[in-house]
Amino acid sequence: MPYLSLDVGCGKKPQGQISIDIDASVKPTIIADAHNLPFKSHSFTRIIADNILEHLQNPCKALGEFKRVARKAVIIVPDARGMKPVGVNEEADTHLFSWNKWTIKKLLNRFWSQVKIYERTNGWMYATIPHLGYFLSRIVIKLVIKLCNYHWELVAVCSD
């Protein structure tokens, strides 16, 4: 099977060869709902779900669909630590669920046997700053994130 990726809930910046969204105005390849993907089983090598799981009425049903149509998944969700309170920004008002790195791993392990969780903030992975070491790097990065009002994301790479 050739490499083929699907971006579920693509929004205005699709990341896969085929993109789906329920919002026709973002011009996805296919207008569809993440709870009922219109594809045969094992149609894709990888699914990308970037910041959509927290907006879905039934994340478990959608994850079952992701597992059905793809061998691997990259799922990105906001970390509960960095979520702004409801009423502070428009997007946070549409979040139905929130997770931390342990609860999202537990949820994803219901569908995939191998789940690796990475932390990132505003698009860059949480890494070690040269010459500071791992623990001091984490403290400095957390302080910068807090002071600059960045938000956390959890990136989960799932496979069997």
NUTOR-907949 format. One record per residue: residue in three letters; x, y, z of N, C-alpha, C in turn. Coordinates in steps of 0.02 Angstrom, whole numbers, plus 32768, in hexadecimal, padded with zeros to 4 digits. Layout:
<sites>
AlaXYZXYZXYZ...
</sites>
This chain:
<sites>
Met802A7FC68000800080008000802D803E8000Pro8020806D7FD3804880AB7FD2803880D6800FTyr806781028022805E812E805B8026815F804BLeu7FF4816280777FBC818F806D7FA581A880B2Ser7FA281EB80BA7F8D820680FA7F4C822C80F5Leu7F26822B812C7EE5824B81317EE8827E816AAsp7ED482BB815C7ED082EF818E7E8682F781A2Val7E7682E381DF7E3182E681F77E278328821CGly7DF4834E82067DE8839082247E1E83C1820FCys7E2B83C381CE7E6583E681B37E66843181BFGly7E2C845081C57E2C849981CC7E4884B9818DLys7E6684F381967E7F8519815C7EC485058145Lys7EE684D8816A7F2A84C481597F3084788157Pro7F19845881207F1C840F811C7F6483F5811FGln7F6C83BB81427FAE839D814A7FB5835A8128Gly7F81834181087F8582FF80E97F748302809FGln7F7F82CA807C7F6D82C880357F2182CF802CIle7EFC82B3805B7EB382B980597E9E82DA809ASer7E71830A80967E5B832D80D27E0F832B80D8Ile7DF8832581167DB0832881227DA1835B8157Asp7D67837881537D4E83A781857D0383AB817DIle7CDF83BD81B17C9783C681AA7C86840D8192Asp7CB8843881927CAF847E817C7CC384858133Ala7C93848C81077CA0849280BF7CC884D080AESer7CC4850480D77CE7854380C77D33853D80CAVal7D4E850980EC7D97850080EE7DB084D980B2Lys7D8284C480877D9284A080497DBA84608052Pro7D9F8432807A7DC183F180817DB983C88041Thr7DE18393803B7DD9836680027D9383478003Ile7D7E833380407D3C8313804A7D1B83328087Ile7CDB834180817CB5835A80BA7C9A831C80DEAla7CB18312811C7C9D82D681417CA582E2818CAsp7C8682B681B27C8782B981FB7CBA82868215Ala7CE3829A82467D16826E82627CF882308284His7CB9823382977C9881FA82B87C8581C38287Asn7C8081D382477C6C81A382147C9581B081D4Leu7CD2819781D37CFF81A4819A7CE8817C815DPro7CE3819D81247CC9817B80E77CFF815680C0Phe7D26812D80E27D5D810980C27D5B80BF80D6Lys7D77809580AB7D7E804E80BB7DB2804680F3Ser7DAD800E81157DDE7FFE81487E247FFB812BHis7E55801381517E9C8012813F7EAA803880FESer7E86806E80F17E90809580B57ECE80C380B9Phe7EE580D280F67F1B810380FE7F5480E78126Thr7F90810281197FCA80F181407FC881168183Arg7FB2815581807FB3817F81BC7F7881B081BCIle7F6081BE81F97F2D81F182037F4D8228822DIle7F3D8266821C7F52829F82447F1182BF825FAla7F0E82C782A07ED582E882C07EF1831E82ECAsp7EF6835B82D17F18839282F37EE483C08314Asn7EDF83BA83567EB383E4837D7E6983E08369Ile7E5183A3835F7E09839A83517DE7836D8385Leu7E0C834083A47DEE830F83D17DC683308409Glu7DDF836884237DBE838A845A7D7D83AC8445His7D7083B284047D3383D283EB7CFC839F83DALeu7D0D835F83D97CDE832B83C37CAE831683FAGln7C70830783E67C3D82EF84157C5082AC8433Asn7C708280840B7C80823D84217CC7822B840APro7CFA8241842F7D3F8232841B7D4E81E88413Cys7D3081BE843C7D3C817584377D24815983F4Lys7CEB816F83DE7CD18158839D7CFF816F8365Ala7D1781AD83697D4581C683357D8781A08337Leu7DA1819283727DE0816C83777DD88126835AGly7D9E810783657D9080C683477D9180CA82FBGlu7D77810082E07D79810B82977DC08116827FPhe7DE8813D82A57E2E814982927E538106828ELys7E4980DD82C17E6A809B82C47E53806F828AArg7E14807382797DF9804982437E18805A81FFVal7E22809A81F17E3880AE81AE7E8380B781A6Ala7EAA80B781DD7EF280C381D87F1A80978207Arg7F58808881F37F848060821D7FA3808A8256Lys7FB080CA82487FCF80F682797FA78136827FAla7FB0815882B87F8D819882C27FBC81C882E6Val7FB7820782D27FD8823D82F67F9F8269830FIle7F97826C83517F5F8290836F7F7B82C7839BIle7F658304838F7F7C833D83B57F41835A83DBVal7F498362841C7F14837F84467F3283B48473Pro7F0A83E684877F23841684B87F2C83F384FBAsp7F618403851E7F6C83E885617F4384118592Ala7F2183F085C07EF7841385F07F1D84488618Arg7F5F8440861F7F87847186447F8684B58622Gly7F8284B585E07F8884F485BC7F46851085A3Met7F0F84F085B47ECF8506859B7EB8854685BDLys7EA1857485957E8685B285B07E3F85A485C8Pro7E2885C785FC7DE485BB86147DB085CD85DFVal7D7785AB85E47D4085BA85B77D2F860485BDGly7D22862585847D12866B85847D4E86978575Val7D8C867B857B7DC886A3856E7DD786A78524Asn7DCD867085007DD5867484B87DA086498496Glu7D92865A84587D5A863B84347D6385F0842BGlu7DA185DA841B7DAB8593840E7DA28569844DAla7DBA858284867DB3855D84C57D6A855084D5Asp7D3E857C84C07CF6857484CD7CD9853884A8Thr7CFB851F84757CE284E6844F7D0184A48465His7D2E84A584977D4D846884B07D1C844284DDLeu7D0E840584CA7CE183DB84F17D0683AE8522Phe7D4783A185147D6F8374853D7DB583928546Ser7DD7837C857A7E1D838E85837E42835285A1Trp7E83834E85927EAC831685A97EEF833085C2Asn7F10830885EA7F57831485F87F7C82D985D8Lys7FBE82D785E07FE382A385BB7FD3825C85D2Trp7FBC825486107FAC821086287F6681FB8611Thr7F36822986147EF2821686017EEB820C85B5Ile7F0F8233858D7F0B822985457F2D81E78532Lys7F6581D685537F87819785467F59815C8557Lys7F38816085917F0A812B85A57ED181238573Leu7EB5815B855B7E80815885297E99813984E8Leu7ED2815084CF7EEC8137848F7F0280EF8493Asn7F1980D884CD7F2C809184D57EF1806284D0Arg7EB4807C84D37E7A805284C67E76803D847DPhe7E97806384527E93805884097ED5804083EBTrp7F0E805784057F50804683EA7F7B802A8422Ser7FA47FF884127FCF7FDA8445800C80058454Gln8024802B8423805E8056842E804A809F8427Val805180C4845E8040810C845E807A8131847ELys8098815E845980CD8188847380B381CF8476Ile80BC81F084B080A3823384BA80DF826384BETyr80DA82998498810C82CE849880E9830F84ABGlu810D833A84CF80F1837B84E1810E83AF84B3Arg80E583E084A080FF8418847A80D58456848CThr80F1848E847C80CC84CC848780D384F88449Asn809C851184318099853C83F680C4852283BDGly80C184E083B280E184C48377812784A98380Trp814984B683B9818C849983C0818C846683F8Met81B1843183EB81B383FA841B81D9840E845ATyr81C383F3849081E083FF84D2822383DB84D3Ala825A83FF84D3829C83E084CC82CC83FB8501Thr830883E08501833B83F6852F836084328511Ile836A84668539839084A0852383DA8490852DPro8403849884F9844B848884FF846A84AB853CHis84958488855F84BC84A08598849484A985D8Leu8452849E85D7842B84A58614841884628633Gly8419842E860B840583ED862483BA83E58622Tyr83A383A7862A835D83968622832F83BA8654Phe833D83B38695831083CE86C8830E841A86C9Leu8348843A86C38349848386C28328849D8681Ser83308479864A830F848B860B82C3848B8614Arg82A9845886358261845386408248848E866AIle826D84A1869C825884D986C78258851A869EVal828E85268679829385638651825C8566861CIle8251852F85FA821E852D85C581D8853885E3Lys81CA8519861C81898523863C817F856B8650Leu81B3858B866981AF85D1867D81A285FE8640Val81C785F2860A81BD861985CD8176861085B2Ile815E85D385B2811B85C4859A80E685E985C4Lys80EF85E8860680C08609863380C186558628Leu80FD86728625810486BA861E80EB86D385DACys80F586AB85A680E286C18563809B86AB8550Asn8078868A857E803386748573802D86448538Tyr80608619852E805B85E584FB802C85AF8514His8015858584E67FEC854D84FC8010850C84EDTrp800284DA851680208498850F7FF7846E84DFGlu801A844284BD7FF8840E8495801A83CC84A3Leu7FF28397849E800D835384A380098334845EVal804083188448804382F88407804982AD8414Ala8018828783FD8018823F84088024821B83C6Val805581EE83C5806381C5838A804C817F839CCys801C816683767FFB81268386800580F28350Ser801380B583648019807D83348010803B8359Asp800F80068333800C7FC38350804B7F9C8342
</sites>
